[in-house]
Amino acid sequence: MILAKQTLPLYQVAHARTGDKGNRSNISVIAYRPEDFSLLLREVTVDKVREHFSFRNPSTVQRYELPELYALNFVIDDVLDGGVNLSLNLDAHGKSLSYWLLAMEIDTSL
């Protein structure tokens, strides 16, 4: 029996908080329900986040696990066009990037 892959956008199981400093974005992804934290651990990996942000050319992506908060914190370098004060882009900073991350599709079939 072959199981079909089931995906859904990350925002259906988590919300995000974000901040930025210079050319670094800091995005926390927090599970709505404690039982979904294991799904975040499995599906929201450094490699998948780097791939999702590949259009911004991040130099590094680091993931920190906060199990007591059912959260992951990602520090993504060089994604803000030099930072808020140097960027000519309209709101290409922290908050809009957190919404972009929440749009990432995750696999729930495993």
N, CA, C and O atoms as a GROMACS GRO file, in nm:
protein
  440
    1MET      N    1   0.084  -0.118   0.000
    1MET     CA    2   0.000   0.000   0.000
    1MET      C    3   0.088   0.124   0.000
    1MET      O    4   0.177   0.138   0.084
    2ILE      N    5   0.064   0.213  -0.094
    2ILE     CA    6   0.141   0.337  -0.104
    2ILE      C    7   0.060   0.450  -0.042
    2ILE      O    8  -0.054   0.475  -0.080
    3LEU      N    9   0.122   0.518   0.053
    3LEU     CA   10   0.056   0.631   0.116
    3LEU      C   11   0.087   0.758   0.039
    3LEU      O   12   0.201   0.784   0.003
    4ALA      N   13  -0.017   0.836   0.015
    4ALA     CA   14   0.002   0.963  -0.053
    4ALA      C   15   0.068   1.063   0.041
    4ALA      O   16   0.041   1.066   0.161
    5LYS      N   17   0.154   1.143  -0.016
    5LYS     CA   18   0.219   1.247   0.063
    5LYS      C   19   0.116   1.354   0.098
    5LYS      O   20   0.044   1.402   0.011
    6GLN      N   21   0.110   1.388   0.225
    6GLN     CA   22   0.016   1.490   0.271
    6GLN      C   23   0.097   1.611   0.317
    6GLN      O   24   0.181   1.601   0.406
    7THR      N   25   0.069   1.724   0.257
    7THR     CA   26   0.140   1.845   0.296
    7THR      C   27   0.040   1.952   0.338
    7THR      O   28  -0.077   1.950   0.301
    8LEU      N   29   0.092   2.045   0.415
    8LEU     CA   30   0.015   2.163   0.453
    8LEU      C   31   0.112   2.275   0.484
    8LEU      O   32   0.229   2.250   0.515
    9PRO      N   33   0.066   2.399   0.477
    9PRO     CA   34   0.155   2.510   0.508
    9PRO      C   35   0.185   2.513   0.658
    9PRO      O   36   0.100   2.482   0.741
   10LEU      N   37   0.307   2.552   0.690
   10LEU     CA   38   0.353   2.556   0.828
   10LEU      C   39   0.261   2.638   0.918
   10LEU      O   40   0.244   2.606   1.035
   11TYR      N   41   0.202   2.744   0.864
   11TYR     CA   42   0.117   2.830   0.948
   11TYR      C   43  -0.005   2.758   1.006
   11TYR      O   44  -0.069   2.809   1.098
   12GLN      N   45  -0.037   2.639   0.954
   12GLN     CA   46  -0.151   2.566   1.011
   12GLN      C   47  -0.116   2.496   1.142
   12GLN      O   48  -0.206   2.456   1.216
   13VAL      N   49   0.013   2.480   1.170
   13VAL     CA   50   0.052   2.414   1.296
   13VAL      C   51   0.138   2.503   1.386
   13VAL      O   52   0.168   2.467   1.499
   14ALA      N   53   0.178   2.621   1.334
   14ALA     CA   54   0.269   2.706   1.413
   14ALA      C   55   0.248   2.854   1.379
   14ALA      O   56   0.192   2.889   1.276
   15HIS      N   57   0.296   2.937   1.469
   15HIS     CA   58   0.301   3.081   1.443
   15HIS      C   59   0.446   3.125   1.457
   15HIS      O   60   0.530   3.045   1.497
   16ALA      N   61   0.476   3.250   1.426
   16ALA     CA   62   0.614   3.295   1.426
   16ALA      C   63   0.628   3.432   1.492
   16ALA      O   64   0.534   3.513   1.493
   17ARG      N   65   0.745   3.455   1.546
   17ARG     CA   66   0.788   3.585   1.599
   17ARG      C   67   0.922   3.613   1.535
   17ARG      O   68   0.999   3.521   1.506
   18THR      N   69   0.950   3.739   1.512
   18THR     CA   70   1.074   3.769   1.441
   18THR      C   71   1.136   3.900   1.486
   18THR      O   72   1.072   3.984   1.549
   19GLY      N   73   1.260   3.912   1.452
   19GLY     CA   74   1.333   4.036   1.475
   19GLY      C   75   1.447   4.043   1.376
   19GLY      O   76   1.478   3.944   1.309
   20ASP      N   77   1.509   4.158   1.367
   20ASP     CA   78   1.625   4.170   1.280
   20ASP      C   79   1.725   4.266   1.341
   20ASP      O   80   1.689   4.358   1.414
   21LYS      N   81   1.848   4.241   1.310
   21LYS     CA   82   1.959   4.323   1.355
   21LYS      C   83   2.059   4.325   1.241
   21LYS      O   84   2.114   4.221   1.204
   22GLY      N   85   2.082   4.441   1.186
   22GLY     CA   86   2.174   4.448   1.073
   22GLY      C   87   2.124   4.364   0.958
   22GLY      O   88   2.011   4.383   0.912
   23ASN      N   89   2.204   4.273   0.911
   23ASN     CA   90   2.170   4.189   0.796
   23ASN      C   91   2.128   4.049   0.839
   23ASN      O   92   2.135   3.955   0.760
   24ARG      N   93   2.085   4.034   0.964
   24ARG     CA   94   2.049   3.905   1.023
   24ARG      C   95   1.901   3.906   1.062
   24ARG      O   96   1.852   4.000   1.125
   25SER      N   97   1.832   3.800   1.022
   25SER     CA   98   1.693   3.782   1.063
   25SER      C   99   1.686   3.668   1.165
   25SER      O  100   1.753   3.566   1.149
   26ASN      N  101   1.608   3.687   1.266
   26ASN     CA  102   1.590   3.590   1.374
   26ASN      C  103   1.442   3.554   1.374
   26ASN      O  104   1.357   3.638   1.405
   27ILE      N  105   1.410   3.430   1.338
   27ILE     CA  106   1.270   3.388   1.327
   27ILE      C  107   1.244   3.270   1.420
   27ILE      O  108   1.309   3.166   1.409
   28SER      N  109   1.150   3.287   1.510
   28SER     CA  110   1.107   3.177   1.597
   28SER      C  111   0.978   3.119   1.542
   28SER      O  112   0.886   3.192   1.506
   29VAL      N  113   0.972   2.987   1.537
   29VAL     CA  114   0.853   2.914   1.493
   29VAL      C  115   0.802   2.837   1.614
   29VAL      O  116   0.873   2.754   1.670
   30ILE      N  117   0.678   2.865   1.654
   30ILE     CA  118   0.624   2.810   1.778
   30ILE      C  119   0.500   2.726   1.746
   30ILE      O  120   0.406   2.775   1.683
   31ALA      N  121   0.501   2.600   1.789
   31ALA     CA  122   0.388   2.512   1.765
   31ALA      C  123   0.266   2.560   1.843
   31ALA      O  124   0.278   2.603   1.958
   32TYR      N  125   0.149   2.554   1.780
   32TYR     CA  126   0.025   2.587   1.851
   32TYR      C  127  -0.004   2.484   1.960
   32TYR      O  128  -0.050   2.518   2.069
   33ARG      N  129   0.026   2.358   1.928
   33ARG     CA  130  -0.003   2.248   2.022
   33ARG      C  131   0.126   2.173   2.053
   33ARG      O  132   0.205   2.147   1.962
   34PRO      N  133   0.148   2.138   2.178
   34PRO     CA  134   0.271   2.066   2.215
   34PRO      C  135   0.294   1.940   2.132
   34PRO      O  136   0.409   1.907   2.099
   35GLU      N  137   0.188   1.870   2.097
   35GLU     CA  138   0.204   1.745   2.022
   35GLU      C  139   0.256   1.767   1.879
   35GLU      O  140   0.297   1.672   1.814
   36ASP      N  141   0.254   1.890   1.830
   36ASP     CA  142   0.306   1.919   1.696
   36ASP      C  143   0.453   1.957   1.695
   36ASP      O  144   0.512   1.976   1.589
   37PHE      N  145   0.514   1.969   1.813
   37PHE     CA  146   0.655   2.007   1.818
   37PHE      C  147   0.744   1.905   1.747
   37PHE      O  148   0.840   1.944   1.680
   38SER      N  149   0.715   1.777   1.761
   38SER     CA  150   0.796   1.675   1.693
   38SER      C  151   0.788   1.691   1.541
   38SER      O  152   0.886   1.663   1.471
   39LEU      N  153   0.674   1.734   1.490
   39LEU     CA  154   0.659   1.761   1.347
   39LEU      C  155   0.750   1.878   1.306
   39LEU      O  156   0.815   1.872   1.201
   40LEU      N  157   0.756   1.982   1.388
   40LEU     CA  158   0.846   2.094   1.359
   40LEU      C  159   0.991   2.047   1.357
   40LEU      O  160   1.067   2.083   1.267
   41LEU      N  161   1.029   1.967   1.456
   41LEU     CA  162   1.166   1.917   1.462
   41LEU      C  163   1.203   1.839   1.336
   41LEU      O  164   1.314   1.853   1.285
   42ARG      N  165   1.111   1.758   1.287
   42ARG     CA  166   1.138   1.674   1.171
   42ARG      C  167   1.134   1.752   1.040
   42ARG      O  168   1.216   1.729   0.951
   43GLU      N  169   1.040   1.844   1.027
   43GLU     CA  170   1.014   1.908   0.898
   43GLU      C  171   1.080   2.044   0.877
   43GLU      O  172   1.107   2.081   0.763
   44VAL      N  173   1.104   2.118   0.982
   44VAL     CA  174   1.158   2.254   0.966
   44VAL      C  175   1.307   2.249   1.000
   44VAL      O  176   1.351   2.291   1.107
   45THR      N  177   1.382   2.198   0.906
   45THR     CA  178   1.526   2.176   0.924
   45THR      C  179   1.605   2.294   0.868
   45THR      O  180   1.553   2.377   0.794
   46VAL      N  181   1.731   2.297   0.903
   46VAL     CA  182   1.820   2.401   0.850
   46VAL      C  183   1.824   2.394   0.698
   46VAL      O  184   1.814   2.497   0.631
   47ASP      N  185   1.837   2.275   0.642
   47ASP     CA  186   1.844   2.261   0.496
   47ASP      C  187   1.716   2.308   0.428
   47ASP      O  188   1.722   2.374   0.325
   48LYS      N  189   1.602   2.273   0.485
   48LYS     CA  190   1.474   2.314   0.424
   48LYS      C  191   1.454   2.464   0.435
   48LYS      O  192   1.402   2.527   0.342
   49VAL      N  193   1.493   2.523   0.547
   49VAL     CA  194   1.480   2.668   0.563
   49VAL      C  195   1.576   2.739   0.467
   49VAL      O  196   1.538   2.837   0.404
   50ARG      N  197   1.699   2.690   0.456
   50ARG     CA  198   1.794   2.749   0.360
   50ARG      C  199   1.739   2.743   0.218
   50ARG      O  200   1.746   2.841   0.144
   51GLU      N  201   1.682   2.629   0.181
   51GLU     CA  202   1.623   2.613   0.048
   51GLU      C  203   1.504   2.709   0.028
   51GLU      O  204   1.490   2.770  -0.077
   52HIS      N  205   1.422   2.720   0.130
   52HIS     CA  206   1.304   2.808   0.122
   52HIS      C  207   1.344   2.954   0.104
   52HIS      O  208   1.274   3.031   0.038
   53PHE      N  209   1.457   2.993   0.162
   53PHE     CA  210   1.506   3.130   0.152
   53PHE      C  211   1.616   3.144   0.045
   53PHE      O  212   1.685   3.246   0.044
   54SER      N  213   1.632   3.048  -0.042
   54SER     CA  214   1.741   3.051  -0.139
   54SER      C  215   1.736   3.174  -0.229
   54SER      O  216   1.841   3.221  -0.274
   55PHE      N  217   1.619   3.228  -0.255
   55PHE     CA  218   1.608   3.348  -0.338
   55PHE      C  219   1.671   3.470  -0.271
   55PHE      O  220   1.697   3.570  -0.339
   56ARG      N  221   1.695   3.464  -0.138
   56ARG     CA  222   1.759   3.574  -0.064
   56ARG      C  223   1.907   3.548  -0.042
   56ARG      O  224   1.977   3.634   0.012
   57ASN      N  225   1.957   3.430  -0.082
   57ASN     CA  226   2.098   3.392  -0.070
   57ASN      C  227   2.153   3.403   0.072
   57ASN      O  228   2.250   3.476   0.093
   58PRO      N  229   2.095   3.334   0.168
   58PRO     CA  230   2.150   3.340   0.304
   58PRO      C  231   2.290   3.278   0.309
   58PRO      O  232   2.316   3.177   0.243
   59SER      N  233   2.378   3.339   0.387
   59SER     CA  234   2.512   3.281   0.399
   59SER      C  235   2.514   3.168   0.501
   59SER      O  236   2.583   3.068   0.482
   60THR      N  237   2.438   3.182   0.609
   60THR     CA  238   2.427   3.075   0.709
   60THR      C  239   2.286   3.072   0.765
   60THR      O  240   2.216   3.173   0.772
   61VAL      N  241   2.246   2.953   0.805
   61VAL     CA  242   2.119   2.933   0.876
   61VAL      C  243   2.152   2.846   0.996
   61VAL      O  244   2.209   2.738   0.982
   62GLN      N  245   2.115   2.894   1.114
   62GLN     CA  246   2.135   2.817   1.237
   62GLN      C  247   1.999   2.790   1.300
   62GLN      O  248   1.911   2.876   1.297
   63ARG      N  249   1.983   2.672   1.359
   63ARG     CA  250   1.858   2.637   1.426
   63ARG      C  251   1.886   2.608   1.573
   63ARG      O  252   1.979   2.534   1.607
   64TYR      N  253   1.804   2.667   1.658
   64TYR     CA  254   1.812   2.642   1.802
   64TYR      C  255   1.678   2.584   1.845
   64TYR      O  256   1.573   2.635   1.810
   65GLU      N  257   1.684   2.476   1.923
   65GLU     CA  258   1.562   2.409   1.969
   65GLU      C  259   1.528   2.455   2.110
   65GLU      O  260   1.615   2.460   2.198
   66LEU      N  261   1.402   2.488   2.130
   66LEU     CA  262   1.352   2.533   2.260
   66LEU      C  263   1.234   2.444   2.299
   66LEU      O  264   1.119   2.487   2.291
   67PRO      N  265   1.261   2.319   2.342
   67PRO     CA  266   1.153   2.223   2.366
   67PRO      C  267   1.056   2.266   2.475
   67PRO      O  268   0.938   2.230   2.470
   68GLU      N  269   1.102   2.341   2.574
   68GLU     CA  270   1.010   2.384   2.680
   68GLU      C  271   0.904   2.482   2.628
   68GLU      O  272   0.796   2.495   2.685
   69LEU      N  273   0.938   2.549   2.516
   69LEU     CA  274   0.844   2.644   2.454
   69LEU      C  275   0.778   2.585   2.329
   69LEU      O  276   0.695   2.650   2.266
   70TYR      N  277   0.815   2.461   2.293
   70TYR     CA  278   0.766   2.397   2.171
   70TYR      C  279   0.799   2.484   2.049
   70TYR      O  280   0.716   2.506   1.961
   71ALA      N  281   0.924   2.532   2.048
   71ALA     CA  282   0.964   2.630   1.946
   71ALA      C  283   1.101   2.599   1.888
   71ALA      O  284   1.184   2.530   1.949
   72LEU      N  285   1.122   2.652   1.768
   72LEU     CA  286   1.252   2.651   1.703
   72LEU      C  287   1.287   2.796   1.674
   72LEU      O  288   1.200   2.876   1.638
   73ASN      N  289   1.413   2.830   1.689
   73ASN     CA  290   1.459   2.965   1.657
   73ASN      C  291   1.562   2.955   1.546
   73ASN      O  292   1.661   2.881   1.559
   74PHE      N  293   1.540   3.028   1.439
   74PHE     CA  294   1.632   3.029   1.325
   74PHE      C  295   1.700   3.164   1.317
   74PHE      O  296   1.635   3.269   1.322
   75VAL      N  297   1.832   3.161   1.304
   75VAL     CA  298   1.911   3.281   1.282
   75VAL      C  299   1.963   3.269   1.139
   75VAL      O  300   2.039   3.178   1.106
   76ILE      N  301   1.921   3.363   1.055
   76ILE     CA  302   1.951   3.358   0.912
   76ILE      C  303   2.032   3.481   0.876
   76ILE      O  304   1.985   3.594   0.888
   77ASP      N  305   2.155   3.459   0.831
   77ASP     CA  306   2.245   3.570   0.800
   77ASP      C  307   2.239   3.610   0.653
   77ASP      O  308   2.221   3.527   0.563
   78ASP      N  309   2.255   3.740   0.632
   78ASP     CA  310   2.268   3.800   0.498
   78ASP      C  311   2.142   3.784   0.412
   78ASP      O  312   2.150   3.753   0.294
   79VAL      N  313   2.025   3.805   0.473
   79VAL     CA  314   1.899   3.797   0.399
   79VAL      C  315   1.824   3.931   0.396
   79VAL      O  316   1.712   3.937   0.343
   80LEU      N  317   1.882   4.036   0.452
   80LEU     CA  318   1.809   4.162   0.466
   80LEU      C  319   1.867   4.274   0.382
   80LEU      O  320   1.850   4.392   0.416
   81ASP      N  321   1.933   4.241   0.273
   81ASP     CA  322   1.990   4.343   0.183
   81ASP      C  323   2.072   4.446   0.258
   81ASP      O  324   2.065   4.565   0.228
   82GLY      N  325   2.151   4.402   0.354
   82GLY     CA  326   2.237   4.493   0.429
   82GLY      C  327   2.175   4.545   0.557
   82GLY      O  328   2.244   4.609   0.636
   83GLY      N  329   2.047   4.519   0.579
   83GLY     CA  330   1.980   4.565   0.699
   83GLY      C  331   1.874   4.670   0.670
   83GLY      O  332   1.865   4.722   0.559
   84VAL      N  333   1.796   4.700   0.770
   84VAL     CA  334   1.682   4.790   0.755
   84VAL      C  335   1.725   4.926   0.701
   84VAL      O  336   1.661   4.979   0.610
   85ASN      N  337   1.830   4.982   0.753
   85ASN     CA  338   1.871   5.116   0.713
   85ASN      C  339   1.938   5.122   0.576
   85ASN      O  340   1.943   5.228   0.515
   86LEU      N  341   1.991   5.011   0.528
   86LEU     CA  342   2.060   5.010   0.400
   86LEU      C  343   1.975   4.958   0.285
   86LEU      O  344   2.009   4.980   0.168
   87SER      N  345   1.865   4.891   0.315
   87SER     CA  346   1.786   4.825   0.213
   87SER      C  347   1.698   4.923   0.136
   87SER      O  348   1.639   5.014   0.195
   88LEU      N  349   1.691   4.904   0.006
   88LEU     CA  350   1.599   4.981  -0.077
   88LEU      C  351   1.467   4.908  -0.098
   88LEU      O  352   1.373   4.963  -0.155
   89ASN      N  353   1.460   4.784  -0.051
   89ASN     CA  354   1.337   4.706  -0.063
   89ASN      C  355   1.232   4.753   0.035
   89ASN      O  356   1.265   4.799   0.145
   90LEU      N  357   1.108   4.743  -0.004
   90LEU     CA  358   0.997   4.776   0.083
   90LEU      C  359   0.968   4.658   0.175
   90LEU      O  360   0.923   4.554   0.128
   91ASP      N  361   0.994   4.673   0.303
   91ASP     CA  362   0.966   4.573   0.406
   91ASP      C  363   1.016   4.432   0.371
   91ASP      O  364   0.942   4.335   0.382
   92ALA      N  365   1.141   4.423   0.331
   92ALA     CA  366   1.202   4.291   0.307
   92ALA      C  367   1.275   4.248   0.434
   92ALA      O  368   1.382   4.188   0.427
   93HIS      N  369   1.218   4.279   0.546
   93HIS     CA  370   1.284   4.258   0.673
   93HIS      C  371   1.214   4.148   0.753
   93HIS      O  372   1.142   4.066   0.697
   94GLY      N  373   1.236   4.149   0.882
   94GLY     CA  374   1.193   4.042   0.970
   94GLY      C  375   1.051   3.993   0.954
   94GLY      O  376   1.030   3.875   0.926
   95LYS      N  377   0.953   4.079   0.972
   95LYS     CA  378   0.814   4.030   0.975
   95LYS      C  379   0.771   3.967   0.844
   95LYS      O  380   0.708   3.861   0.845
   96SER      N  381   0.803   4.029   0.733
   96SER     CA  382   0.762   3.969   0.606
   96SER      C  383   0.834   3.837   0.582
   96SER      O  384   0.778   3.747   0.519
   97LEU      N  385   0.958   3.823   0.630
   97LEU     CA  386   1.028   3.696   0.613
   97LEU      C  387   0.969   3.587   0.701
   97LEU      O  388   0.973   3.469   0.664
   98SER      N  389   0.915   3.622   0.817
   98SER     CA  390   0.851   3.520   0.901
   98SER      C  391   0.725   3.467   0.833
   98SER      O  392   0.696   3.348   0.842
   99TYR      N  393   0.652   3.554   0.766
   99TYR     CA  394   0.534   3.508   0.693
   99TYR      C  395   0.574   3.418   0.577
   99TYR      O  396   0.504   3.321   0.546
  100TRP      N  397   0.685   3.450   0.514
  100TRP     CA  398   0.735   3.364   0.407
  100TRP      C  399   0.768   3.225   0.461
  100TRP      O  400   0.734   3.124   0.398
  101LEU      N  401   0.835   3.219   0.576
  101LEU     CA  402   0.868   3.089   0.636
  101LEU      C  403   0.741   3.012   0.670
  101LEU      O  404   0.736   2.890   0.649
  102LEU      N  405   0.639   3.079   0.723
  102LEU     CA  406   0.514   3.010   0.760
  102LEU      C  407   0.439   2.956   0.638
  102LEU      O  408   0.353   2.870   0.653
  103ALA      N  409   0.472   3.005   0.521
  103ALA     CA  410   0.409   2.954   0.398
  103ALA      C  411   0.475   2.826   0.348
  103ALA      O  412   0.424   2.762   0.256
  104MET      N  413   0.588   2.787   0.407
  104MET     CA  414   0.660   2.667   0.365
  104MET      C  415   0.572   2.543   0.385
  104MET      O  416   0.507   2.527   0.489
  105GLU      N  417   0.570   2.457   0.286
  105GLU     CA  418   0.492   2.333   0.295
  105GLU      C  419   0.569   2.230   0.376
  105GLU      O  420   0.690   2.212   0.359
  106ILE      N  421   0.499   2.162   0.466
  106ILE     CA  422   0.559   2.054   0.544
  106ILE      C  423   0.483   1.924   0.518
  106ILE      O  424   0.364   1.926   0.486
  107ASP      N  425   0.552   1.813   0.533
  107ASP     CA  426   0.494   1.681   0.509
  107ASP      C  427   0.439   1.626   0.640
  107ASP      O  428   0.513   1.611   0.738
  108THR      N  429   0.312   1.595   0.642
  108THR     CA  430   0.248   1.542   0.763
  108THR      C  431   0.216   1.394   0.751
  108THR      O  432   0.152   1.338   0.840
  109SER      N  433   0.260   1.329   0.644
  109SER     CA  434   0.221   1.190   0.620
  109SER      C  435   0.308   1.088   0.692
  109SER      O  436   0.273   0.970   0.694
  110LEU      N  437   0.418   1.127   0.750
  110LEU     CA  438   0.506   1.029   0.814
  110LEU      C  439   0.461   0.992   0.953
  110LEU      O  440   0.525   0.910   1.019
   0.00000   0.00000   0.00000
